[in-house]
Amino acid sequence: MFCLTPWASPPVALALGLLLAQTVGNPFASHIKSLTPKLLQFSVIGLGFGMNAHVAVQAGQQGLLFTVASIGGTLLLGYFVGRWLGLSRHVVYLISCGTAICGGSAIAAVGPVLRANDEAMSVSLATVFVLNVIALFTFPPIGHALHLTQHQFGLWCAIAIHDTSSVVGAAAAYGNEALQVATTVKLARALWIIPVSVGSALLFKQKGMKIKIPYFILGFVGAMLVNTFVPAAKPLGPVLVGLAKIGLTVTLFFIGAALSGRVLKSVGSRPYVLGVVLWIVVSAGSLYVILRAG
């Protein structure tokens, strides 16, 4: 109920969810597991009603080169670090895809293509979610300390933070322009799930596998186009964006409530090492390029 009030923010909601998970536990874990991705998708679509298509195209073009370079580099680095750590190739590939593209969504899409088992999926998802929690709390202070502009911070979030939920949460804490840039670039990045999934099926020689397409991105684009080109819809924009931000806050509470101590301990240290190495390289590398580009 607190997450529905104006006093709740995404970081606070996530912290409350973590507190619940580590103390009394989550009594509705199975229900929340299926509800969380749907709530996130509807919230992202709602954010589209607050964005301008012309600005979004410009932001997407600027982030395209970063996206291509970082995805390829992350997958390659993940392969070598994963071999050095002695991890299974499915865990290595899933964590690398989650870091390179869009966290849990990429893992959920690529996992069935690889025919990865439940253990590999759980380990990869837990690793990415823990790093998302850290990013949500640490990125805004780092951005302020480095005096990043709204545009720079939004671009950095979209490239360096795994899940869309944490990207939007961190960017929203930084400012509205950062939120627009981050959401647009991140969703453009999420479209790479499709070619990466196809490539994964070929790489791992899996035939007849169905590719999960993130259709909610089309809903976000549609909402953005309506907000830009349909004047009659503009009065509804602030209302829908407000509801979307509330939905995002509740989503992050649910994500935090799912990270129990048992889940965190079951992962082990080596997958975390892989995730942290990839995350630091991507974060530091992308930040350096963004600062050099001005």
C-alpha positions as a Python dict, from the first residue, in 0.01 Angstrom:
ca = {
    (1, 'M'): (0, 0, 0),
    (2, 'F'): (289, 235, 75),
    (3, 'C'): (420, 181, -280),
    (4, 'L'): (98, 335, -411),
    (5, 'T'): (163, 663, -233),
    (6, 'P'): (365, 963, -365),
    (7, 'W'): (625, 911, -90),
    (8, 'A'): (744, 578, -230),
    (9, 'S'): (1027, 571, -485),
    (10, 'P'): (1169, 274, -680),
    (11, 'P'): (1481, 237, -456),
    (12, 'V'): (1270, 258, -139),
    (13, 'A'): (1023, 2, -276),
    (14, 'L'): (1305, -236, -365),
    (15, 'A'): (1458, -195, -18),
    (16, 'L'): (1122, -269, 146),
    (17, 'G'): (1082, -581, -67),
    (18, 'L'): (1430, -701, 30),
    (19, 'L'): (1354, -634, 397),
    (20, 'L'): (1035, -839, 372),
    (21, 'A'): (1215, -1128, 199),
    (22, 'Q'): (1496, -1143, 457),
    (23, 'T'): (1266, -1123, 762),
    (24, 'V'): (912, -1262, 756),
    (25, 'G'): (940, -1396, 399),
    (26, 'N'): (708, -1362, 101),
    (27, 'P'): (380, -1552, 154),
    (28, 'F'): (266, -1501, -206),
    (29, 'A'): (589, -1584, -392),
    (30, 'S'): (428, -1806, -657),
    (31, 'H'): (160, -1548, -743),
    (32, 'I'): (405, -1258, -754),
    (33, 'K'): (642, -1451, -982),
    (34, 'S'): (383, -1456, -1262),
    (35, 'L'): (246, -1107, -1190),
    (36, 'T'): (579, -917, -1185),
    (37, 'P'): (671, -938, -1557),
    (38, 'K'): (319, -842, -1665),
    (39, 'L'): (311, -541, -1433),
    (40, 'L'): (652, -431, -1560),
    (41, 'Q'): (541, -458, -1923),
    (42, 'F'): (223, -255, -1868),
    (43, 'S'): (424, 5, -1675),
    (44, 'V'): (674, 40, -1958),
    (45, 'I'): (390, 84, -2210),
    (46, 'G'): (242, 355, -1986),
    (47, 'L'): (573, 543, -1981),
    (48, 'G'): (546, 569, -2359),
    (49, 'F'): (258, 817, -2318),
    (50, 'G'): (506, 1066, -2173),
    (51, 'M'): (760, 1050, -2455),
    (52, 'N'): (809, 1224, -2788),
    (53, 'A'): (884, 1007, -3091),
    (54, 'H'): (1125, 1258, -3248),
    (55, 'V'): (1336, 1277, -2932),
    (56, 'A'): (1322, 899, -2895),
    (57, 'V'): (1453, 838, -3248),
    (58, 'Q'): (1744, 1071, -3186),
    (59, 'A'): (1828, 900, -2856),
    (60, 'G'): (1800, 555, -3014),
    (61, 'Q'): (2037, 648, -3296),
    (62, 'Q'): (2296, 780, -3054),
    (63, 'G'): (2279, 459, -2849),
    (64, 'L'): (2294, 221, -3146),
    (65, 'L'): (2672, 206, -3180),
    (66, 'F'): (2714, 161, -2803),
    (67, 'T'): (2459, -121, -2814),
    (68, 'V'): (2622, -318, -3095),
    (69, 'A'): (2974, -284, -2952),
    (70, 'S'): (2877, -364, -2594),
    (71, 'I'): (2664, -669, -2679),
    (72, 'G'): (2936, -829, -2891),
    (73, 'G'): (3213, -741, -2645),
    (74, 'T'): (3018, -866, -2343),
    (75, 'L'): (2937, -1205, -2499),
    (76, 'L'): (3300, -1253, -2600),
    (77, 'L'): (3440, -1151, -2261),
    (78, 'G'): (3183, -1368, -2082),
    (79, 'Y'): (3298, -1673, -2279),
    (80, 'F'): (3663, -1636, -2174),
    (81, 'V'): (3594, -1540, -1809),
    (82, 'G'): (3340, -1822, -1777),
    (83, 'R'): (3589, -2078, -1906),
    (84, 'W'): (3849, -1948, -1661),
    (85, 'L'): (3602, -1987, -1373),
    (86, 'G'): (3503, -2338, -1487),
    (87, 'L'): (3130, -2261, -1513),
    (88, 'S'): (2892, -2455, -1735),
    (89, 'R'): (2849, -2307, -2079),
    (90, 'H'): (2475, -2255, -2028),
    (91, 'V'): (2528, -2051, -1710),
    (92, 'V'): (2806, -1851, -1878),
    (93, 'Y'): (2598, -1778, -2185),
    (94, 'L'): (2284, -1686, -1990),
    (95, 'I'): (2465, -1446, -1756),
    (96, 'S'): (2649, -1293, -2053),
    (97, 'C'): (2323, -1244, -2245),
    (98, 'G'): (2154, -1098, -1938),
    (99, 'T'): (2439, -850, -1894),
    (100, 'A'): (2463, -767, -2264),
    (101, 'I'): (2095, -714, -2345),
    (102, 'C'): (1828, -675, -2080),
    (103, 'G'): (1877, -894, -1776),
    (104, 'G'): (1604, -1135, -1677),
    (105, 'S'): (1407, -1081, -1999),
    (106, 'A'): (1702, -1193, -2211),
    (107, 'I'): (1768, -1492, -1986),
    (108, 'A'): (1400, -1593, -1998),
    (109, 'A'): (1405, -1566, -2379),
    (110, 'V'): (1739, -1738, -2447),
    (111, 'G'): (1714, -2011, -2181),
    (112, 'P'): (1446, -2220, -2355),
    (113, 'V'): (1633, -2184, -2685),
    (114, 'L'): (1939, -2346, -2521),
    (115, 'R'): (1719, -2600, -2341),
    (116, 'A'): (1891, -2482, -2023),
    (117, 'N'): (1784, -2664, -1706),
    (118, 'D'): (1611, -2502, -1409),
    (119, 'E'): (1933, -2475, -1208),
    (120, 'A'): (2115, -2283, -1482),
    (121, 'M'): (1816, -2052, -1523),
    (122, 'S'): (1782, -1989, -1149),
    (123, 'V'): (2153, -1923, -1097),
    (124, 'S'): (2166, -1681, -1390),
    (125, 'L'): (1852, -1493, -1291),
    (126, 'A'): (1959, -1461, -926),
    (127, 'T'): (2303, -1330, -1027),
    (128, 'V'): (2156, -1065, -1255),
    (129, 'F'): (1887, -959, -1008),
    (130, 'V'): (2137, -908, -725),
    (131, 'L'): (2350, -684, -948),
    (132, 'N'): (2035, -493, -1049),
    (133, 'V'): (1966, -418, -684),
    (134, 'I'): (2318, -280, -638),
    (135, 'A'): (2292, -72, -957),
    (136, 'L'): (1964, 88, -860),
    (137, 'F'): (2115, 225, -540),
    (138, 'T'): (2465, 313, -665),
    (139, 'F'): (2419, 461, -1012),
    (140, 'P'): (2235, 787, -922),
    (141, 'P'): (2496, 890, -659),
    (142, 'I'): (2778, 809, -903),
    (143, 'G'): (2605, 1012, -1174),
    (144, 'H'): (2574, 1313, -944),
    (145, 'A'): (2934, 1277, -824),
    (146, 'L'): (3059, 1280, -1184),
    (147, 'H'): (2819, 1564, -1279),
    (148, 'L'): (2667, 1360, -1563),
    (149, 'T'): (2402, 1538, -1767),
    (150, 'Q'): (2052, 1394, -1784),
    (151, 'H'): (2123, 1259, -2132),
    (152, 'Q'): (2457, 1105, -2033),
    (153, 'F'): (2313, 936, -1728),
    (154, 'G'): (2014, 797, -1919),
    (155, 'L'): (2242, 652, -2185),
    (156, 'W'): (2476, 504, -1925),
    (157, 'C'): (2184, 342, -1737),
    (158, 'A'): (2047, 184, -2054),
    (159, 'I'): (2381, 27, -2140),
    (160, 'A'): (2525, -65, -1800),
    (161, 'I'): (2221, -179, -1594),
    (162, 'H'): (2073, -519, -1675),
    (163, 'D'): (1695, -519, -1625),
    (164, 'T'): (1452, -264, -1766),
    (165, 'S'): (1295, -224, -1420),
    (166, 'S'): (1620, -111, -1258),
    (167, 'V'): (1714, 103, -1560),
    (168, 'V'): (1387, 293, -1539),
    (169, 'G'): (1404, 311, -1160),
    (170, 'A'): (1756, 457, -1153),
    (171, 'A'): (1685, 699, -1439),
    (172, 'A'): (1358, 816, -1280),
    (173, 'A'): (1551, 901, -964),
    (174, 'Y'): (1790, 1113, -1173),
    (175, 'G'): (1538, 1315, -1376),
    (176, 'N'): (1269, 1311, -1646),
    (177, 'E'): (1508, 1356, -1940),
    (178, 'A'): (1727, 1074, -1810),
    (179, 'L'): (1415, 859, -1783),
    (180, 'Q'): (1315, 922, -2145),
    (181, 'V'): (1663, 854, -2284),
    (182, 'A'): (1716, 545, -2068),
    (183, 'T'): (1380, 388, -2148),
    (184, 'T'): (1409, 445, -2523),
    (185, 'V'): (1765, 317, -2556),
    (186, 'K'): (1700, 20, -2325),
    (187, 'L'): (1395, -93, -2519),
    (188, 'A'): (1580, -54, -2849),
    (189, 'R'): (1851, -269, -2690),
    (190, 'A'): (1592, -527, -2581),
    (191, 'L'): (1498, -587, -2946),
    (192, 'W'): (1835, -759, -2979),
    (193, 'I'): (1677, -1051, -2792),
    (194, 'I'): (1543, -1169, -3128),
    (195, 'P'): (1869, -1191, -3331),
    (196, 'V'): (2064, -1316, -3027),
    (197, 'S'): (1805, -1589, -2966),
    (198, 'V'): (1823, -1697, -3331),
    (199, 'G'): (2203, -1693, -3317),
    (200, 'S'): (2195, -1893, -2993),
    (201, 'A'): (1982, -2164, -3154),
    (202, 'L'): (2236, -2193, -3436),
    (203, 'L'): (2538, -2177, -3203),
    (204, 'F'): (2407, -2447, -2972),
    (205, 'K'): (2261, -2643, -3268),
    (206, 'Q'): (1903, -2635, -3139),
    (207, 'K'): (1638, -2693, -3404),
    (208, 'G'): (1267, -2619, -3397),
    (209, 'M'): (1283, -2381, -3099),
    (210, 'K'): (1038, -2090, -3077),
    (211, 'I'): (1181, -1743, -3016),
    (212, 'K'): (1011, -1528, -2750),
    (213, 'I'): (952, -1183, -2900),
    (214, 'P'): (914, -894, -2650),
    (215, 'Y'): (584, -767, -2791),
    (216, 'F'): (537, -513, -2511),
    (217, 'I'): (803, -300, -2682),
    (218, 'L'): (558, -252, -2969),
    (219, 'G'): (306, -128, -2712),
    (220, 'F'): (560, 124, -2584),
    (221, 'V'): (627, 248, -2939),
    (222, 'G'): (253, 271, -3007),
    (223, 'A'): (195, 474, -2690),
    (224, 'M'): (480, 707, -2784),
    (225, 'L'): (339, 759, -3134),
    (226, 'V'): (-8, 833, -2993),
    (227, 'N'): (138, 1088, -2752),
    (228, 'T'): (334, 1255, -3033),
    (229, 'F'): (83, 1260, -3319),
    (230, 'V'): (-264, 1247, -3156),
    (231, 'P'): (-331, 1585, -2986),
    (232, 'A'): (-656, 1463, -2830),
    (233, 'A'): (-464, 1202, -2629),
    (234, 'K'): (-219, 1448, -2470),
    (235, 'P'): (-436, 1528, -2163),
    (236, 'L'): (-432, 1156, -2074),
    (237, 'G'): (-51, 1140, -2094),
    (238, 'P'): (35, 1268, -1744),
    (239, 'V'): (-229, 1042, -1585),
    (240, 'L'): (-105, 728, -1762),
    (241, 'V'): (260, 812, -1693),
    (242, 'G'): (177, 862, -1325),
    (243, 'L'): (8, 522, -1310),
    (244, 'A'): (304, 367, -1493),
    (245, 'K'): (550, 505, -1238),
    (246, 'I'): (338, 363, -956),
    (247, 'G'): (333, 29, -1139),
    (248, 'L'): (711, 38, -1169),
    (249, 'T'): (748, 111, -796),
    (250, 'V'): (527, -187, -708),
    (251, 'T'): (721, -403, -956),
    (252, 'L'): (1050, -328, -781),
    (253, 'F'): (890, -410, -444),
    (254, 'F'): (788, -748, -587),
    (255, 'I'): (1138, -809, -726),
    (256, 'G'): (1295, -734, -389),
    (257, 'A'): (1046, -958, -210),
    (258, 'A'): (1149, -1249, -434),
    (259, 'L'): (1519, -1233, -338),
    (260, 'S'): (1520, -1444, -23),
    (261, 'G'): (1837, -1543, 160),
    (262, 'R'): (1796, -1898, 30),
    (263, 'V'): (1799, -1776, -330),
    (264, 'L'): (2108, -1561, -272),
    (265, 'K'): (2305, -1839, -101),
    (266, 'S'): (2212, -2106, -358),
    (267, 'V'): (2398, -1930, -638),
    (268, 'G'): (2752, -1976, -506),
    (269, 'S'): (3043, -1741, -564),
    (270, 'R'): (3162, -1817, -919),
    (271, 'P'): (2851, -1699, -1108),
    (272, 'Y'): (2861, -1377, -904),
    (273, 'V'): (3228, -1331, -998),
    (274, 'L'): (3140, -1368, -1367),
    (275, 'G'): (2847, -1128, -1334),
    (276, 'V'): (3050, -869, -1144),
    (277, 'V'): (3345, -881, -1388),
    (278, 'L'): (3116, -834, -1689),
    (279, 'W'): (2918, -562, -1513),
    (280, 'I'): (3227, -363, -1409),
    (281, 'V'): (3378, -383, -1758),
    (282, 'V'): (3054, -278, -1930),
    (283, 'S'): (2982, -1, -1675),
    (284, 'A'): (3332, 145, -1675),
    (285, 'G'): (3380, 109, -2051),
    (286, 'S'): (3048, 267, -2145),
    (287, 'L'): (3096, 548, -1893),
    (288, 'Y'): (3440, 626, -2037),
    (289, 'V'): (3302, 641, -2392),
    (290, 'I'): (3006, 858, -2286),
    (291, 'L'): (3231, 1104, -2104),
    (292, 'R'): (3473, 1121, -2396),
    (293, 'A'): (3187, 1181, -2638),
    (294, 'G'): (3077, 1478, -2429),
}
